[in-house]
């Protein structure tokens, strides 16, 4: 008989110092499995009908498994909704300080498949939230996909542990590894931050199940020693967390990433150094607490200093960006 799990969150913290920078880490497990923000009302159980987040909270032989998935004869054959499963883990409960810089994010998981057919990842990634708009998940950062070659891509027959790691920022994000990304405390502290795994249709004969024993995420971050002593109360007095511009300075392209402070309309505008408006980069509805990334791509912009302004309800933020040749 399996022992009942009581642990929902696992928190391990470490600290070490390099020069005037303090580097720390937090390791946690999820509290939601396919059941955040009315997931099941919209998507059904996505073929994990009985799995819970506590099943995946520790390496203890208590598994969270998919339904029996239906295979296809070969990759060219059509498949049904019973051929794939989508695993969304959220509610990790990170509490990274607002003034920290995310250095690395690591996903450690134990998993296997039960059944004869071969099955593997279609895509494995971190995400801001499950769905940006109907049919479009907010996956973010580095993706591991069926196009890649990596340990654990094809699920083993015996339980095996795998580690997937990515930097806090880079230009190898997205499904095709060609998108710029930058993780921030604003993103990873959100309850909607998580891990998503989608499998491709199994190939072979007979049903197959995908099972997980543990999934945990470790976030490594750094702070200056002076900044790390800043009062958390003082940080909370500024509800509009500073947007991030990356890269900055830039040559042909950059991105402005911000967190919406309230539901409603947000406008992002760009001005030159003399205060003349250059363009409106974004104007539309945003949802409180969600992260938005606005690309800035204009080959006609001459080199120089530019000011961006973000208006969201009662909040306004201005920042500087520099274009170089």
N, C-alpha and C positions, 0 to 999 in steps of 0.2 A: 504494500500500500504506500502510495506516495505521501510524503509529508506536505501539509498545506503551507503555502507561502504567505508570509506576512509582510515581507519587505517589498515596498513599491519603489523606493528610490535608493540608489547606491551612490554615496558621495565620498570620493577620495580626494584630498587636497594635498599638493606638494608645493614647496617654495624653495627656490634657490636663487642666488644672486650672481649677476655678471656685470662687473663695473658698477654703474649707477642705476642699473635696471634690475628689477625684480621679476622673475619668471615664475609663474604658478600654473597649476592645472586643476581641472575639476573633471571627475568621471561620474557619469550618472546613467541610469536606465529609464525607460519610458514608463509613463503612467496611462497612456492611451494606445490602443491597437485597433485601428480602423473604426473608431467610435468617437472621434472628436468633431465638433461642429456639425452634428446630425449626419455624420458619414453614412451610417447604415440606412437612414431614411432616403438618402439620395443614391447611394451606390450599392445598397445591399451589403452583404458581408464580404463581398469581393473574394469569395471562396475561402475565407477563413472563419467558418461559422461558429466554432467553439473556442478559438484561440483568444487568450487575454494577455494583457501586458505583463501580468505577474508570471505567466508561463515563460517569459523571455527575460526575466530579471536576474537570473543566476544560472550557473552551470551546475544543474542538479538533477538531470534526467527527467525533468518535467517539461514536456514539449508543447509548443504551440504549432499545430499542423494545419495545412490547407485541407480542403475537401479532396476526394479522389479526382484527379484531373484526367480529362480524356485526351489521349494522344492522337496524332495524325501519322499517316504512313510516311510522308516525307515533307520537307519544308515548303514544297510548292502546293501542297494540298490546303484547302480551306479548313479553318478551325472554328470552334464555337466558343461561347463565353465560359464553358466548362473546361476549356483547355488551358486557361491561364488564371493566375492569381496576382493580386496586388496587395502588398504588405505596407501599411503606413503606420509608423511608430512616432508618436509625438508626446509632448508634455514631459520633457526631460528635466525641466526645472532648473536650468543653469542660472547662476547669479554672478555673471562676469561683470566687474566694475565698468561703469560707462566710459571711463577714461583709459581703458586697457586697449592694447593692440592684439588681435587674434593672430597667433603665430602658426598654429597647426590644429587640425581636427582629425581625429582618428576614430574609425568605427571598428569595433572588434565584435565578431559574431561567430556562433557555433551553429552549424546547420548540416542537413543531409537530406537525401530523398529516399523514399521507400517505394519500390516497384521496379519493373524491368525497363521501361522507356527512359531514354536520355532526356534530361531537362536542364536548363541553365538560365542565366540572367539575360533578359532583354535589356534591362537597364537597372543599375543600382546607383543611388545618389543621395545626397542630403537635400533638404528642401526647406523653403521658407514656410510654406503651408501646402495642404494637399491640392488645392484648386485655385488658380488665379481667375479663371473664367471657365464656363462650361467646356469640359473636355481638355483643358490646358492646365496641368499641374504646375505648381511653382517650384520645380526642381531647380537647384542652383549649385554653383561650384563645379567641381570635377565630377564627371559621370564615368562609370565603368559599364561598358555596353557589350552586346553580342559581337560587335566589330573588333573588340579588343582581345588581347590574350593575357590572362592573369589567373593566378591560383584561386580556385573557388568559383570560377565562371560556370563550369559544369558541376552540378551538385554531386557530391560523392555518395556512396552507398552506406558509409559509416560516418558517424558524427565527427566533424572536423572543424577546427577553429581557423578563421581567416581574419586578416587585418587589412583595412583599407584606409589610407591616409592621404591627406591633401594639405597644402599650405594655406595660410590665412588669406592669401591673395595670389593671383596669377592671371595669365592670359590663355590658359589651356582648359577653360571651363566649357560647359555645355556638352551636348550629345556628340558633337563633332570635334571637340577639344580646340575650339577656336574663339571662345568668348572670354572676355575679361570679367573677373569677379573679385570681390573683396568682402570677406566675412567681418562682421562687426558685432559688438556686444548687443546692440539693438536687435539684431537678427536672432542670435543664438539664445537670448534670454526669453524670447517669445514662446508661449505655450505651443504655438503652431510649428516651431522649428522641429525638424525630425529627420527620419530616415525613410526612404521609399525604395522598395524592391519589386520589380515586375519580371516575371519569367516569360520566356517564349513558349510556344506550344510544344509539349513533349513529343518526341518522335519515337515510335516503336509500337509494341502491342501490349495491351493491358493497361490498367489504371496506374497512376503514380501519385504520391503525396510528397509535398515539401514540408519539412519540419525544422523548427528553430528551437534551440535550447537556451541561448543567451544572445542579447544584442546590447552593447554598451557603447557610449560615445565619450571620448576624452577631448576636452578643449584645452589647449595650451595657450597662455596669453602672457604678455609682458606689460609692465608699468614702470615709469620712472619712480625712484624712491621718494621723491618729493611729492609727486602726484598721488602715489599710493596712500599717502597719509591724509589726503583730502577727506573731509567729513562727508559721509554718505548723505547727511541731511542737507548739506550745501549743494550737493549734486542734484537733489530732487527739486531744488527751487527753479531749475531751468527745465521745463517739461519738453522743450524742443531740443532733442539730442542733436548735436552738431552733425550735419550731413558730411558725407565723405566724397571727395573728388579723387578719382584714380583713372589713369595716372595724372600727376600734377607736379611739375610742368608736363605738357603734352605737345605732340607735333600735329598729327592729323585727326586724332580721335581721343575723347575722354568720356567719363561717365560721372553723373551726379547721383548719389544714392542717399535717400532720406527716409525717415520714418514718419508716417502721418500721425499728427497729434490728435486729430478728431475726424469723424465722418464728415464728408462734404467735399466741396471743391478745393482743389489745390492748383496753383499756377506757379510755374518755374520760368523765369525770364532771365535773359542775358543782356548785360550792358557793357559798353566799352569803358575805358578808364576815365573818359570825360563825362560819363553819365548818360550818354545817349543809348537808347534801347536798340539792341542788335536783332533780337528775335525772341519769340515765345517758344520755349522748348517743350513745355507740357501744359495742358489745361484740361482738367477732367476730374471726375469723382475719385476720391480715395477713401480707404477704410482705416479707422483709427488703429494704430499699433502695427500696421502692415508696412513692409519695406518696398520702396519703389526705386527703380534704377532708370535714370533718364540719360540716353546717349547724347553726346554732343559731337556731331560730325558735320563740319562745314569747311571744305577746302578753301573757301574764299576768305576766311578769317585771316587777317594779317597777324603777324606775331605781336605780342604785347600782353598787357594785363587786362583781364575781364572780371566783371563782378556778376555773380549770379544771385538772384533773389527768389526765395521760396515763400509764398503766402499760402497758409492753410488755416482757414478760420481766423481766429484772433492772433495766431502766431505768425511771425515773419522772421526769416533768417537770411542773412547776407554773407557771402563768402567770396574768396578771391581765387582765381585760376589763371595760369600763365601759359600762353602758347609760345613755343619756340620753334625755330626752323630746324 
